[in-house]
């Protein structure tokens, strides 16, 4: 809208307002004229200058994230973190429990494809083939593929522990407490043998991207990570960061070798067992990754390193737990005192945490601290210097 358009609008609209209110006061007319000028100024300098891309970002909200417009939030017990969130406006503006967490056979319909076909991985399906994505998700046909767990009753309090691999856990003696939760989530190089007292032994869900899984098997093999957790009935949570994640998932369910891509020839059965049940496989919905990135971890790195940035594996799995469980405890995640601890709890020598462009670990650390202070989650923290003094 040009400035002349604003003049015309003021000349047409505001006299009508004055007549309706029987406005004959000169001062009032002056005030109305000033308001009209301000409105035009804002439109011209802010809204009028927005590009079509800016408008798409401006309107990106629950309208595009909520897949089922008729869905209703499930009933949760009195202990649920959701009640805490509803009491705080800043939290209510961030959290939406109607955004789908997982994708499966019944979630893949044409309208979803239309919404996400222009969003790059892991936020959508850009440059992917409709039939290939559909063929993979059709293998997730068991109703249990659509959710992590079944609630026994609406008043059952589901307590979850999400265990990262941070060095803060070395010597923590949190193993029994971790195993005391209803469900335990682990990620990437989740070494247990030799560290049972610190990290526990129970694994209910194991989260990863194909890239982080293979890098963990290669990078932490000498530390003891020589196989993927394989507890009975464990759920494997795939994060669709690349095309290879869809290809690996399909091969794992079908019990065949990976047919194409960088993992061609790999045998997922050697990773996940030879006879896993279909319901054990889960895959995070790209809409959920888009939602938590925009709402919780919209880092400046998203613009600067658009092709590589995404929330870390641990962050995504922790946010999955926060949108699924009633109470969540986070262990082995970055805290303010991260420099006092090694990168991993199983490091044989001190290794500082190194930050890379693909994740914003410091932003993630600030988020966990904030959610801890707001009593949405409980974050395990300790100060190494104080711990050492208490042992003397």
DOTOR-741106 format. One record per residue (C-alpha): residue number from 1; x, y, z. Coordinates in steps of 0.5 Angstrom, whole numbers, padded with zeros to 4 digits. Layout:
BEGIN
(r NUM (X Y Z))
...
//
This chain:
BEGIN
(r 1 (0000 0000 0000))
(r 2 (0003 0007 -0002))
(r 3 (0002 0013 0002))
(r 4 (-0003 0016 -0002))
(r 5 (-0007 0010 -0001))
(r 6 (-0007 0011 0006))
(r 7 (-0009 0019 0005))
(r 8 (-0015 0016 0001))
(r 9 (-0017 0011 0007))
(r 10 (-0016 0016 0012))
(r 11 (-0021 0021 0008))
(r 12 (-0026 0015 0007))
(r 13 (-0026 0011 0013))
(r 14 (-0025 0017 0019))
(r 15 (-0031 0022 0017))
(r 16 (-0036 0016 0017))
(r 17 (-0033 0014 0024))
(r 18 (-0034 0022 0026))
(r 19 (-0041 0022 0023))
(r 20 (-0043 0015 0027))
(r 21 (-0041 0018 0034))
(r 22 (-0043 0025 0032))
(r 23 (-0036 0028 0033))
(r 24 (-0036 0035 0032))
(r 25 (-0030 0037 0036))
(r 26 (-0024 0039 0033))
(r 27 (-0019 0036 0038))
(r 28 (-0022 0029 0037))
(r 29 (-0022 0030 0030))
(r 30 (-0014 0032 0031))
(r 31 (-0013 0025 0035))
(r 32 (-0017 0021 0030))
(r 33 (-0012 0024 0024))
(r 34 (-0006 0022 0028))
(r 35 (-0008 0015 0030))
(r 36 (-0010 0014 0022))
(r 37 (-0003 0017 0020))
(r 38 (0000 0012 0025))
(r 39 (-0004 0006 0023))
(r 40 (-0001 0008 0016))
(r 41 (0006 0009 0018))
(r 42 (0006 0002 0021))
(r 43 (0003 -0002 0015))
(r 44 (0008 0002 0010))
(r 45 (0014 0001 0014))
(r 46 (0013 -0006 0017))
(r 47 (0007 -0010 0014))
(r 48 (0008 -0007 0007))
(r 49 (0015 -0009 0007))
(r 50 (0014 -0016 0008))
(r 51 (0016 -0021 0003))
(r 52 (0012 -0027 0001))
(r 53 (0017 -0031 0005))
(r 54 (0016 -0027 0011))
(r 55 (0009 -0028 0011))
(r 56 (0009 -0035 0011))
(r 57 (0014 -0035 0017))
(r 58 (0009 -0030 0020))
(r 59 (0003 -0035 0019))
(r 60 (0007 -0041 0021))
(r 61 (0003 -0043 0027))
(r 62 (-0001 -0049 0030))
(r 63 (-0005 -0049 0024))
(r 64 (0000 -0052 0020))
(r 65 (0003 -0056 0026))
(r 66 (-0004 -0060 0028))
(r 67 (-0005 -0065 0023))
(r 68 (-0012 -0067 0026))
(r 69 (-0016 -0061 0027))
(r 70 (-0021 -0065 0031))
(r 71 (-0016 -0068 0036))
(r 72 (-0017 -0067 0043))
(r 73 (-0012 -0067 0048))
(r 74 (-0012 -0074 0052))
(r 75 (-0014 -0074 0059))
(r 76 (-0008 -0074 0064))
(r 77 (-0007 -0075 0071))
(r 78 (-0006 -0070 0077))
(r 79 (0001 -0071 0077))
(r 80 (0002 -0069 0070))
(r 81 (0007 -0063 0067))
(r 82 (0001 -0061 0063))
(r 83 (-0002 -0058 0069))
(r 84 (0004 -0054 0070))
(r 85 (0004 -0051 0063))
(r 86 (-0003 -0049 0063))
(r 87 (-0002 -0045 0069))
(r 88 (0004 -0041 0066))
(r 89 (0002 -0036 0060))
(r 90 (0009 -0037 0057))
(r 91 (0009 -0044 0057))
(r 92 (0002 -0045 0054))
(r 93 (0005 -0041 0048))
(r 94 (0010 -0045 0047))
(r 95 (0007 -0052 0048))
(r 96 (0002 -0056 0044))
(r 97 (0000 -0063 0045))
(r 98 (-0004 -0063 0039))
(r 99 (0002 -0063 0035))
(r 100 (0003 -0071 0032))
(r 101 (0010 -0074 0036))
(r 102 (0010 -0080 0031))
(r 103 (0009 -0081 0024))
(r 104 (0006 -0088 0022))
(r 105 (0002 -0091 0016))
(r 106 (-0005 -0088 0018))
(r 107 (-0001 -0081 0019))
(r 108 (0001 -0081 0011))
(r 109 (-0005 -0078 0007))
(r 110 (-0004 -0073 0001))
(r 111 (-0006 -0067 0005))
(r 112 (0000 -0068 0010))
(r 113 (0004 -0069 0004))
(r 114 (0002 -0062 0001))
(r 115 (0004 -0059 0007))
(r 116 (0011 -0062 0008))
(r 117 (0013 -0063 0001))
(r 118 (0017 -0056 0001))
(r 119 (0020 -0057 0007))
(r 120 (0027 -0060 0007))
(r 121 (0029 -0066 0012))
(r 122 (0028 -0067 0018))
(r 123 (0022 -0062 0018))
(r 124 (0019 -0065 0012))
(r 125 (0020 -0069 0005))
(r 126 (0023 -0064 0000))
(r 127 (0026 -0068 -0006))
(r 128 (0023 -0074 -0003))
(r 129 (0019 -0079 -0007))
(r 130 (0011 -0079 -0005))
(r 131 (0011 -0087 -0006))
(r 132 (0018 -0088 -0003))
(r 133 (0016 -0085 0003))
(r 134 (0009 -0088 0003))
(r 135 (0012 -0095 0002))
(r 136 (0016 -0094 0008))
(r 137 (0011 -0091 0013))
(r 138 (0006 -0097 0010))
(r 139 (0011 -0102 0014))
(r 140 (0009 -0098 0021))
(r 141 (0002 -0101 0020))
(r 142 (0001 -0103 0028))
(r 143 (-0003 -0099 0032))
(r 144 (0003 -0098 0037))
(r 145 (0007 -0095 0032))
(r 146 (0003 -0089 0033))
(r 147 (0005 -0088 0040))
(r 148 (0010 -0089 0045))
(r 149 (0006 -0093 0050))
(r 150 (-0001 -0095 0052))
(r 151 (-0004 -0091 0059))
(r 152 (-0007 -0097 0063))
(r 153 (-0012 -0092 0066))
(r 154 (-0013 -0084 0065))
(r 155 (-0010 -0083 0073))
(r 156 (-0004 -0087 0072))
(r 157 (0002 -0083 0073))
(r 158 (0008 -0084 0068))
(r 159 (0015 -0083 0070))
(r 160 (0020 -0082 0065))
(r 161 (0028 -0081 0065))
(r 162 (0032 -0079 0059))
(r 163 (0039 -0081 0060))
(r 164 (0044 -0077 0056))
(r 165 (0051 -0079 0055))
(r 166 (0054 -0073 0059))
(r 167 (0061 -0073 0063))
(r 168 (0057 -0070 0069))
(r 169 (0054 -0077 0070))
(r 170 (0061 -0080 0072))
(r 171 (0061 -0082 0079))
(r 172 (0054 -0079 0080))
(r 173 (0051 -0086 0083))
(r 174 (0044 -0084 0079))
(r 175 (0043 -0092 0077))
(r 176 (0038 -0094 0081))
(r 177 (0034 -0088 0081))
(r 178 (0034 -0088 0073))
(r 179 (0032 -0095 0073))
(r 180 (0026 -0093 0078))
(r 181 (0022 -0089 0073))
(r 182 (0017 -0093 0069))
(r 183 (0021 -0092 0062))
(r 184 (0028 -0090 0061))
(r 185 (0030 -0087 0054))
(r 186 (0037 -0087 0052))
(r 187 (0041 -0084 0046))
(r 188 (0047 -0085 0041))
(r 189 (0053 -0088 0045))
(r 190 (0049 -0091 0051))
(r 191 (0054 -0095 0054))
(r 192 (0052 -0099 0060))
(r 193 (0057 -0104 0062))
(r 194 (0061 -0102 0067))
(r 195 (0057 -0096 0069))
(r 196 (0051 -0099 0072))
(r 197 (0052 -0095 0078))
(r 198 (0052 -0088 0075))
(r 199 (0047 -0089 0069))
(r 200 (0043 -0096 0071))
(r 201 (0041 -0102 0066))
(r 202 (0034 -0101 0064))
(r 203 (0033 -0098 0057))
(r 204 (0025 -0097 0054))
(r 205 (0027 -0093 0048))
(r 206 (0033 -0092 0044))
(r 207 (0033 -0086 0040))
(r 208 (0038 -0084 0034))
(r 209 (0039 -0082 0027))
(r 210 (0042 -0087 0022))
(r 211 (0048 -0082 0022))
(r 212 (0049 -0082 0030))
(r 213 (0048 -0089 0031))
(r 214 (0053 -0091 0026))
(r 215 (0058 -0086 0028))
(r 216 (0057 -0088 0035))
(r 217 (0059 -0095 0034))
(r 218 (0065 -0093 0030))
(r 219 (0067 -0087 0035))
(r 220 (0066 -0091 0042))
(r 221 (0067 -0098 0040))
(r 222 (0073 -0098 0044))
(r 223 (0070 -0095 0050))
(r 224 (0065 -0101 0050))
(r 225 (0059 -0099 0045))
(r 226 (0059 -0105 0041))
(r 227 (0052 -0106 0040))
(r 228 (0045 -0102 0040))
(r 229 (0041 -0103 0047))
(r 230 (0037 -0109 0046))
(r 231 (0032 -0110 0052))
(r 232 (0026 -0114 0051))
(r 233 (0021 -0110 0048))
(r 234 (0025 -0104 0047))
(r 235 (0022 -0098 0042))
(r 236 (0027 -0096 0037))
(r 237 (0026 -0089 0035))
(r 238 (0028 -0086 0029))
(r 239 (0029 -0079 0027))
(r 240 (0028 -0078 0020))
(r 241 (0034 -0073 0019))
(r 242 (0036 -0076 0012))
(r 243 (0033 -0080 0007))
(r 244 (0038 -0086 0009))
(r 245 (0033 -0086 0016))
(r 246 (0027 -0088 0012))
(r 247 (0031 -0093 0008))
(r 248 (0034 -0096 0014))
(r 249 (0027 -0096 0018))
(r 250 (0024 -0100 0012))
(r 251 (0030 -0105 0011))
(r 252 (0030 -0106 0019))
(r 253 (0022 -0108 0019))
(r 254 (0023 -0112 0013))
(r 255 (0029 -0116 0015))
(r 256 (0033 -0115 0009))
(r 257 (0039 -0111 0007))
(r 258 (0039 -0104 0006))
(r 259 (0038 -0103 -0002))
(r 260 (0041 -0097 -0003))
(r 261 (0044 -0090 -0001))
(r 262 (0050 -0089 0004))
(r 263 (0048 -0095 0008))
(r 264 (0047 -0100 0002))
(r 265 (0049 -0107 0004))
(r 266 (0048 -0106 0011))
(r 267 (0044 -0111 0015))
(r 268 (0039 -0108 0020))
(r 269 (0038 -0115 0023))
(r 270 (0045 -0114 0026))
(r 271 (0043 -0108 0030))
(r 272 (0036 -0109 0032))
(r 273 (0036 -0116 0032))
(r 274 (0033 -0121 0027))
(r 275 (0026 -0122 0030))
(r 276 (0024 -0115 0032))
(r 277 (0016 -0114 0033))
(r 278 (0014 -0108 0028))
(r 279 (0011 -0105 0034))
(r 280 (0018 -0104 0037))
(r 281 (0020 -0099 0031))
(r 282 (0018 -0091 0032))
(r 283 (0019 -0085 0027))
(r 284 (0019 -0078 0030))
(r 285 (0014 -0074 0025))
(r 286 (0017 -0068 0021))
(r 287 (0012 -0064 0024))
(r 288 (0014 -0065 0031))
(r 289 (0021 -0063 0029))
(r 290 (0019 -0057 0026))
(r 291 (0015 -0055 0031))
(r 292 (0020 -0056 0037))
(r 293 (0025 -0053 0033))
(r 294 (0021 -0046 0032))
(r 295 (0018 -0046 0039))
(r 296 (0024 -0048 0043))
(r 297 (0030 -0048 0039))
(r 298 (0030 -0043 0034))
(r 299 (0037 -0042 0034))
(r 300 (0041 -0036 0030))
(r 301 (0045 -0042 0027))
(r 302 (0038 -0044 0023))
(r 303 (0039 -0039 0019))
(r 304 (0047 -0039 0018))
(r 305 (0047 -0046 0017))
(r 306 (0041 -0048 0015))
(r 307 (0043 -0054 0011))
(r 308 (0046 -0058 0017))
(r 309 (0043 -0055 0023))
(r 310 (0037 -0059 0027))
(r 311 (0036 -0060 0035))
(r 312 (0041 -0065 0038))
(r 313 (0039 -0072 0038))
(r 314 (0038 -0072 0046))
(r 315 (0034 -0065 0045))
(r 316 (0029 -0068 0041))
(r 317 (0028 -0075 0045))
(r 318 (0028 -0070 0051))
(r 319 (0022 -0066 0048))
(r 320 (0019 -0073 0045))
(r 321 (0019 -0075 0053))
(r 322 (0016 -0068 0055))
(r 323 (0010 -0069 0050))
(r 324 (0009 -0076 0052))
(r 325 (0010 -0077 0059))
(r 326 (0007 -0074 0066))
(r 327 (0014 -0073 0069))
(r 328 (0020 -0073 0066))
(r 329 (0027 -0073 0069))
(r 330 (0033 -0071 0065))
(r 331 (0040 -0074 0066))
(r 332 (0047 -0073 0063))
(r 333 (0045 -0066 0059))
(r 334 (0049 -0060 0059))
(r 335 (0049 -0056 0065))
(r 336 (0052 -0049 0067))
(r 337 (0058 -0053 0069))
(r 338 (0059 -0057 0063))
(r 339 (0066 -0055 0063))
(r 340 (0068 -0058 0069))
(r 341 (0066 -0065 0066))
(r 342 (0068 -0069 0060))
(r 343 (0064 -0070 0054))
(r 344 (0062 -0077 0056))
(r 345 (0061 -0081 0062))
(r 346 (0065 -0086 0059))
(r 347 (0071 -0082 0057))
(r 348 (0078 -0085 0059))
(r 349 (0081 -0078 0059))
(r 350 (0078 -0071 0060))
(r 351 (0075 -0069 0053))
(r 352 (0072 -0062 0053))
(r 353 (0065 -0061 0050))
(r 354 (0066 -0059 0043))
(r 355 (0061 -0054 0040))
(r 356 (0059 -0055 0032))
(r 357 (0055 -0052 0027))
(r 358 (0050 -0057 0027))
(r 359 (0047 -0056 0034))
(r 360 (0046 -0050 0039))
(r 361 (0048 -0054 0045))
(r 362 (0049 -0048 0049))
(r 363 (0042 -0046 0047))
(r 364 (0039 -0053 0049))
(r 365 (0043 -0052 0056))
(r 366 (0039 -0045 0057))
(r 367 (0032 -0049 0055))
(r 368 (0033 -0055 0060))
(r 369 (0035 -0050 0066))
(r 370 (0029 -0046 0064))
(r 371 (0024 -0052 0064))
(r 372 (0027 -0054 0071))
(r 373 (0026 -0048 0074))
(r 374 (0019 -0048 0072))
(r 375 (0018 -0055 0074))
(r 376 (0016 -0058 0067))
(r 377 (0022 -0062 0068))
(r 378 (0027 -0064 0073))
(r 379 (0035 -0063 0071))
(r 380 (0040 -0067 0074))
(r 381 (0046 -0062 0076))
(r 382 (0052 -0062 0080))
(r 383 (0058 -0058 0082))
(r 384 (0064 -0062 0081))
(r 385 (0068 -0058 0086))
(r 386 (0063 -0059 0092))
(r 387 (0063 -0066 0090))
(r 388 (0070 -0067 0091))
(r 389 (0070 -0063 0098))
(r 390 (0064 -0067 0101))
(r 391 (0069 -0073 0100))
(r 392 (0075 -0070 0103))
//
